[in-house]
Amino acid sequence: MPERIRIARLEGDSPHVAILAQWTHDTWGHLHPGRSLDTAIALLREECGAGGVPSVFVALQGDTPVGTASLVAGDMSDRRDLTPWLASVFVPPGWRGRGIASRLVRRVEDEAHAHGVAHFYLYTPDQQALYRRLGWRDIEARDYGGEAVTIMRRVLGSLP
């Protein structure tokens, strides 16, 4: 029987907040020097909005989190002119290659579109091919926090 993965909106009081914050803190914490895990947990709780910006989504297999993605107002401290952002797309290594990240990205795109967002942004050091396949376009290559990244833009209403 195929595994059933569902995508749900994350509530601030969810027991999954801590593990999702741990994933993102472990993966991208170097971009926020001095930010503790406790601070990352508190910030994630604040991003758990009821709809639109901000929103956090979790992919669940049963009651086990297997991925996350967010829609946030800002994701690059020095590019506050760009908003909103697809952020924190993460699937643990054992769950990769099953389309979970693509489903999470599509869910965030649907959320943005439903709330009147015409275009939004992301940055990635290494997943450009995934996002290009999903209709995202490169707009800038640059260094951010000592890491080479690509800023990408998605215009909604033009699904590939």
C-alpha positions, 0 to 999 in steps of 0.5 A, spaced: 500 500 500 502 506 498 504 511 503 499 517 504 502 523 505 498 529 507 500 537 507 497 540 513 497 548 516 502 548 522 499 551 528 503 554 533 501 550 539 503 543 534 507 538 538 511 538 531 513 545 531 520 543 535 522 538 530 521 543 524 525 548 528 530 543 529 531 541 522 531 548 519 536 551 525 540 545 523 540 546 516 540 554 515 542 556 522 549 558 520 545 564 516 543 567 523 549 567 527 547 567 535 540 565 534 539 559 539 534 553 537 529 556 543 529 562 539 528 558 532 522 555 535 519 561 538 520 565 531 517 558 527 511 559 532 510 566 530 510 564 523 504 559 524 499 564 521 491 562 520 492 564 512 496 568 507 503 571 510 505 568 514 503 560 514 507 554 515 506 547 512 508 540 514 508 534 510 505 528 515 505 521 514 500 519 519 502 523 525 510 523 523 512 530 520 516 528 513 517 535 511 516 543 511 515 549 507 513 556 509 510 563 506 513 569 510 514 576 509 522 576 509 527 571 508 533 575 506 536 580 511 539 585 506 533 584 501 527 587 504 525 590 498 523 583 496 516 580 499 513 575 500 518 568 500 517 561 500 522 559 505 524 553 509 523 547 504 526 541 508 525 534 507 529 529 511 534 525 507 530 518 508 524 521 505 527 525 499 526 523 492 518 522 493 515 528 491 514 531 498 518 538 497 514 539 490 508 538 494 510 543 499 512 548 494 505 547 490 501 548 497 505 554 499 504 557 491 496 555 492 496 559 499 500 565 496 495 565 490 489 564 494 491 571 498 492 575 492 500 574 491 502 575 484 509 573 485 514 571 490 521 569 491 526 564 494 533 563 495 537 556 494 544 554 494 543 548 491 536 546 489 535 551 482 533 545 478 527 543 482 525 550 483 526 551 475 522 545 474 516 547 478 516 554 474 521 558 478 526 563 474 533 565 476 533 573 478 540 574 481 546 570 483 550 572 489 553 571 496 549 570 502 552 569 509 558 566 506 554 562 501 553 562 493 545 562 492 540 564 487 534 568 488 529 566 484 522 569 483 515 565 481 509 569 478 503 566 480 498 564 475 503 561 470 504 554 472 508 550 467 
